[in-house]
Amino acid sequence: MKNYILFASVFFLFARCEKELVFENQTFEKKTTLACKSDCPHIIIQVPIAKDVPIVADSINKKVFSVLKEIVYFGEKPYTSTDYKGLVSSFIDSYEKLQKDFPKDSFGWEAKINGEVKYVSENIINIEIKHYTYTGGAHGYQGLRSLLFDSNTGKTILQHQLFKDRKSFKAFAEKKFRNKYKIPEKGSINQTGLLFEDDTFHLPQNIFYTDKGLLLFYNPYEVASYADGTKELLLSYNELNDYLNLK
């Protein structure tokens, strides 16, 4: 029995090494079939699809798709689509239904989603999702999402797993952030017009691994008004040796 387990383990490792995880960029696009003069509603999704290592690839692909479903939808709940073709169709269907219900109104819907593998190491795969959607109103919404995966398992890496001590890293990042944006060391983090919730510094929802270092990225509305745009802080890996678990 022990020999069988050993053989199975060796076979698994051999099979795992036979193929490496690769990404294939795929595009899914759809335009409305309804008549329109200009700014005809359309959606385009360009996304990297993981392949060749089934279990790892499946985990990554499912997560990426679930995130895109959170971004591309209209109404109170995400679409029930199970693939990208269904997702782009659901978006256009929502527009066409609204247009038929309100034929005299003009709706210049648009959605552009671009996914890209931005960083790969022995431990981490970082996929960036750049997105812009417009479904009416004064302006659309654009932003970046960072998806972090374990290179060996494909499982999502949560933000708290990145740091040896998240609390101490947060204190370090706040000092760097205040310095960059010229916020006095003492006093309110919002004293220069920022909008941190509860007037307390917090790490961004999205952290990116780059060739130059760790990028803390705050999307519009996260800590500042739409007009003030994004806020970001790049920290070199050399200064993060005491804080990072993974590189």
Secondary structure, DSSP 8 states (H G I E B T S, - for coil): -HHHHHHHHHHHHHHHHHS--EEEEEEEEEE--S--SSS--EEEEEEEEEESSHHHHHHHHHHHHHHHHHHS--SSS----SSHHHHHHHHHHHHHHHHHHSTTS----EEEEEEEEEEE-SSEEEEEEEEEEESSSS--EEEEEEEEEETTT--B--GGGGBS-HHHHHHHHHHHHHHHTT--SSS-TTTTS---GGG-----SEEEE-SS-EEEEE-TTTSS-TTT--EEEEE-SGGGTTTBS--
